[in-house]
Amino acid sequence: MAGPWPREEKGVFLSFSGERDVQGNAYSSLYAEYGLRPRVTLGLELGRSSGGETSAMFWLQRALDRGEGPNRFSAALGMGALERRGEYLPLAQIAVGWGRGFDSLPVLRRVPRGGWLSVEARYKIAGAMKDEAEIAELAARGAGLLSYLTPESEAKAELTLGWHAGESLMLIGQVRAEEREDSGFGAKLAVTAVRDLIGPARLELGMIEPLSGPGERAVKLGLWVAF
């Protein structure tokens, strides 16, 4: 499970990943979750893009349900900062999520080994940028680099379907839709396979395909560790 499901108390999840598109634009990140309390998860993401931007975001996610019944609901609040070409700017984010396991869905309960379905929405804002003219030019050209730079405001929704395809393999499909202040609406389809390695480690390999808006086809490679 992922998204709206809280991390178990004192449980740790780490993901080291990199994404690169066909134009050579890239983004690498460290993502972490820690089960602070039974219904509260502390999160962190550190990121670096090939556009010269470095960012850091801390957030707290709280489960809004009591862990009973099929539905899982969550809300999160995050704060952070980014640095781009010597300029430091604040970041803030709010998010909500809903999730449900296959075993409680009429059609998907027939899928062997089970999985999950989730919907998450978030709104992120950043301080005013000084490079507005350059960003506007990138948006006009549909430059793929724009996808790896933080806009002044962004609303994003993700629909995720995860399936435990085997004892050591998960397949995850995700539709991402976003409305950015700099480039308008865009949508992407991401498909990922996650396979067990040794002990708590898993290998992630995926592809991201733009459906509309700026961006190019990209590949993603990551390492997951949970304990």
N, C-alpha and C positions, 0 to 999 in steps of 0.2 A: 504494500500500500504506500501511498505518497500523498503530498498535498495536504488536504484537510485532516488526515490522521496524525495525531500528535506523536512525537518521538517518546518512547518509553522512558520513565524517569532514570536519569544518569546514562541513558543510551546515547551513543555518538555515531554520527554519520558524516563521512568526508567524501568529497568528490573533487578530483583534480581533472580538469578537462580543457581541451583546446578545439576551436572551430576555425575552419579556413575555407574561403570561397574560391571560385574559379579565377577571380581577379587577383588573388593573393592577399586579400583583406583577411584579418584574423583577430580572434579574441580568445584569451586564455583566462581561466578562473580557478579559484579555490572556493568551494562551497561547503559549509559546515552547519550541522544541526546538533543541538544538545538538549536532552530531556531535563529541563530545569525542575519541573514538578510534574505530577501525573497528567495535567491538562495544559501545561505551558511548555512551549519549545522555544529555545533561544537559537537564532540563526545568524550567520555571517556569510557574506560573499565579497571576495576580493577579486577584482578584474583588471585586465590590461588589454587594450586594443592596439592594433597596428596603426591607428590614427593618432597615437600619442596621448591617449587618455588612460588614467588610472583611477579606479573607484573603489570605495569601501562602503558597505552597508550592513548595519546591525539591525535586527528586528526581533520582536517578541510575537509569537503566535499563540493564541489561546483557543482551545476547543470550546465551542458554544453548546455542544450537546453533552449528555452525561455518560456517553459511551454505551448507551442502551439503544436497541432498535437498529434498523438498517442504515439510517442516514447519519452522516458525519458533517458537521458544520464548524467553520473556524473563521477567526478574524485576526489580522496582524497589523502591527504598526512598526515602521522602520525609519531609522535616521542614519545619515552618513554624509560622505563628502566625495568630491571628485577633483582631480587635477588634470588640466589640459594646457600644455604649453606654458607652464608657470602660473596659471590662474587657478585658484582654489575656490570651489563653489559648494554650497550645502545641497544635500539631497534629503528628500522625505518621501515616504511611501505608505499607502494604506492598501489592505488587501482583504478579500473575503473568499471563502471556498466552500464547496459542497462535494461530498463523495459518497459512493455506495459500492459495495462488493457485488460481484457477479451473482452470488448465491441468493441475492434478494431482488434480482431483476428478471422479469418473466421470460425473456428470450435468452439472455446471456447466461442464465443459470444452467443451461444445457451444455455450455462450453466446458470441456474437460479441464481439470486442474484449477479453474477459477481465475479471477483477476479483479480489476476494479475500473470504475468510471468516475471521473471527477471533472468539475468545472471550477476554474479559479479566475478571479478578476482583480486587477490592481490598478492603482493610479499613482504615478510617480511625478514629482516636480523637482526641478533643479534651479539654482540661482541663474540670473540673467547672464548670458554668454556675451563676450566681446567680439566673437568671430561670426556674427550673424550673416554678414555678406558672403563669407565663404560657405557657410552651411546652406544658404539659399541657392548658391551656385551648384553645390553638390545635389541638392534636391531637384533642381531643374534638369540636371543631367541624368538623374536616376542613379547616381553613383552608389555602388555596393557598399562603400566605406561608411556611408551614412547609417547603415544598419548597426554598425559597431560603435557609434557615438551616441551619447546621452542627449536627448532633446530637452528643452526647457519644461515640457509637459508631455505626458504619454499615458494613454488609457489602453490597457491590454487585457484580453480574455484568452484563456486556454482551455480547450476541451481535450481531455486525455483518456485514452483507453489502453489499459495495461493487461497483458495476458501472461500467465505462467505457462509457457508453451512446453516446458519440460522441467525435470527436477533441478536442472542447472541453467535454464535459459528463460529469460523474460523478453517479450516483444512489446514495444510501446509505440503507439501511434498518437500523434498530437496535432491538432489544428490550432494555430496561433493567429489571432486577429488583433491589430493594434491601430490606434488613431494617434499619430504623432503631430506635435505642433509644427514641425519643420517640413514634413513630407506628406501629411495626410494619412489616408487609410492604406493599410497593407495587410496581407495574409500569407501565411506559410504553412506547409505541411512538413512535419518532422517524423521520421520513422527510425527507431532505435532498437538494437538488439543488445541485451546485457547478459553476459555469460559468467558463471562462477569460475574463479581461478583457483587460488590456494587460500585456505582458511577463510578469513572474512573479506577477501578481496574479490572484486568483480571487474570485468572488462566491458566497457561501453563503446559501441561503434554505431554511428548513425549517419543519415543524410537529411538535409533540409532543402526543400524545394519551394521557391517563391510561387505563390498563386496570383498575387497582385501587388502593386506598389514596388518601391525600390528594393534592391537586393539581388543576389545571385545564388545559384546552387552552391551548397557548401557541404562539407563532411565534418563529422565530429568524432573525436576520440577521447575517451575518459577512463579513469580508474576510480572505482567506488570501494570504500572501506567502511564497514559498520561493525560496531562492537558495543 
